[in-house]
Amino acid sequence: MAREAVKETIPLMTPYKMGQLELSHRVVLAPLTRCRSYGNVPQPHAAVYYSQRATKGGLLISEATDVSPTAQGYPETPGIWTQEQVEAWKPIVDAVHRKGGVFVCQIWHVGRVSNNGFQPDGQAPISSTDKQISPDPESGMVYSKPRRLRTGEIPGIVDDFRRAARNAIEAGFDGVEVHGAHGYLLEQFMKDGTNDRDDEYGGSLENRCRFAVEVIDAVVREVGAHRVGVRLSPFSDFVECADSVPMTLADYMVRQLNMHEGLLYCHMVEPRIANVIGRRYIPHRLLPFRKAFNGTFIAAGGYDRDEGNKVVADGYTDLVAYGRLFISNPDLPRRFELGASLNNYDRSTFITQDPIVGYTDYPFLEDDHKHDPTINA
Ligand SMILES: Cc1cc2nc3c(=O)[nH]c(=O)nc-3n(C[C@H](O)[C@H](O)[C@H](O)COP(=O)(O)O)c2cc1C
């Protein structure tokens, strides 16, 4: 009797329609700052890096990209406010498109997560507040005392995001992701731990979210909701930016996102991974927002193959973004498909300026075979 081949369905490897875009699987490249864009200009080695991680119908989110000269807080991050930067992104986006990938540009402003050395004319970084972040002995980062933005300056910053989005589309990106996470400028306004303003951008929840909402509105008006994703991390306390009622904050923001019909996606970061009886444990606290949001939902933070398959199968999320595992495994979707082993990542090369080491030199599965002396035995 002929036996039917039973093919295991791998939830992460099933197709998904995101708006007008046909994705062939659910494994997303998370936005990852790599600090290799000399002089804020994306470099040819980024074309190698991103195209290594591109697959037909796979979604890639770019590293956080500065919207203006005051947006920078880390060395050699790419920008998208000058024509030179737009031109430099084009071949990188082309390289991803040639492999059939979908490529979204994450646009950011770090706000007070910066120091005078990164700022034009050595000025103070700008923020919602003039409260300074304490130095971080672990990373060696020192943050300067920020300058509180005057109310009348805020429309100019909103416009920087609008122009960055326009430029990203001109560079060929399929969309933009507004970086509303991890303690950067949008969150400095949103969270009650960092917003101590008394104008219409401070105080009530609605006022604190006003700046983020205006940025998202402006970007949507400029390039269309179908090209705009938003990243949020309500539970994060990174760089001393925390909210006392994160569930309420996130609920409010998701309702604001729902006002834009056909928004590309909502991307949320899980709370920090806990250790329960010696095992990694993802808290899975995003469910209320996944339920409340009317479109595609992306979850990120601590996922591996098993957890990713589980949350897609359960309907907890539509897509899963992978950060560190995608740094060290350029062919991560293929490895997940095959259930292959994974390369370990090397933290020490996450954020360096080397154009190759820790960037484009992680091996593909085929490389393992090339070096495997038993393969032709
Ligand atoms: C080296 C590095 C750079 C990162 N850069 C960004 C970034 O530019 N924008 C962002 O939203 N998140 C950034 N993140 C957070 C990741 O997108 C992701 O949420 C995080 O790594 C958790 O996912 P993982 O457990 O799959 O790595 C970065 C993380 C790492 C390790």
The ligand as a MOL file (V3000), in Angstrom:
LIG
                    3D

  0  0  0     0  0            999 V3000
M  V30 BEGIN CTAB
M  V30 COUNTS 31 33 0 0 0
M  V30 BEGIN ATOM
M  V30 1 C 22.4700 44.9020 18.1680 0
M  V30 2 C 21.0240 45.2780 18.3210 0
M  V30 3 C 20.5540 46.4070 17.6860 0
M  V30 4 C 19.2010 46.7540 17.8050 0
M  V30 5 N 18.7390 47.8470 17.1170 0
M  V30 6 C 17.4350 48.1370 17.1170 0
M  V30 7 C 16.9260 49.1800 16.3020 0
M  V30 8 O 17.6520 49.8270 15.5410 0
M  V30 9 N 15.5850 49.4330 16.3530 0
M  V30 10 C 14.7370 48.7210 17.1720 0
M  V30 11 O 13.5350 48.9850 17.1940 0
M  V30 12 N 15.1930 47.7010 17.9260 0
M  V30 13 C 16.5040 47.3830 17.8980 0
M  V30 14 N 16.9520 46.2990 18.6070 0
M  V30 15 C 15.9770 45.4030 19.2690 0
M  V30 16 C 15.6150 44.2550 18.3010 0
M  V30 17 O 14.8840 44.7170 17.1920 0
M  V30 18 C 14.7840 43.1550 19.0100 0
M  V30 19 O 13.5670 43.6970 19.4480 0
M  V30 20 C 15.5410 42.5530 20.1840 0
M  V30 21 O 16.8320 42.1380 19.7810 0
M  V30 22 C 14.8040 41.3700 20.7910 0
M  V30 23 O 14.6150 40.3630 19.8270 0
M  V30 24 P 15.5480 39.0230 19.7930 0
M  V30 25 O 15.3520 38.3500 21.1150 0
M  V30 26 O 14.9840 38.2250 18.6410 0
M  V30 27 O 16.9580 39.4550 19.5690 0
M  V30 28 C 18.3060 45.9590 18.5640 0
M  V30 29 C 18.7960 44.8120 19.2050 0
M  V30 30 C 20.1220 44.4580 19.0820 0
M  V30 31 C 20.6180 43.2000 19.7520 0
M  V30 END ATOM
M  V30 BEGIN BOND
M  V30 1 1 1 2
M  V30 2 1 2 3
M  V30 3 2 2 30
M  V30 4 2 3 4
M  V30 5 1 4 5
M  V30 6 1 4 28
M  V30 7 2 5 6
M  V30 8 1 6 7
M  V30 9 1 6 13
M  V30 10 2 7 8
M  V30 11 1 7 9
M  V30 12 1 9 10
M  V30 13 2 10 11
M  V30 14 1 10 12
M  V30 15 2 12 13
M  V30 16 1 13 14
M  V30 17 1 14 15
M  V30 18 1 14 28
M  V30 19 1 15 16
M  V30 20 1 16 17
M  V30 21 1 16 18
M  V30 22 1 18 19
M  V30 23 1 18 20
M  V30 24 1 20 21
M  V30 25 1 20 22
M  V30 26 1 22 23
M  V30 27 1 23 24
M  V30 28 2 24 25
M  V30 29 1 24 26
M  V30 30 1 24 27
M  V30 31 2 28 29
M  V30 32 1 29 30
M  V30 33 1 30 31
M  V30 END BOND
M  V30 END CTAB
M  END
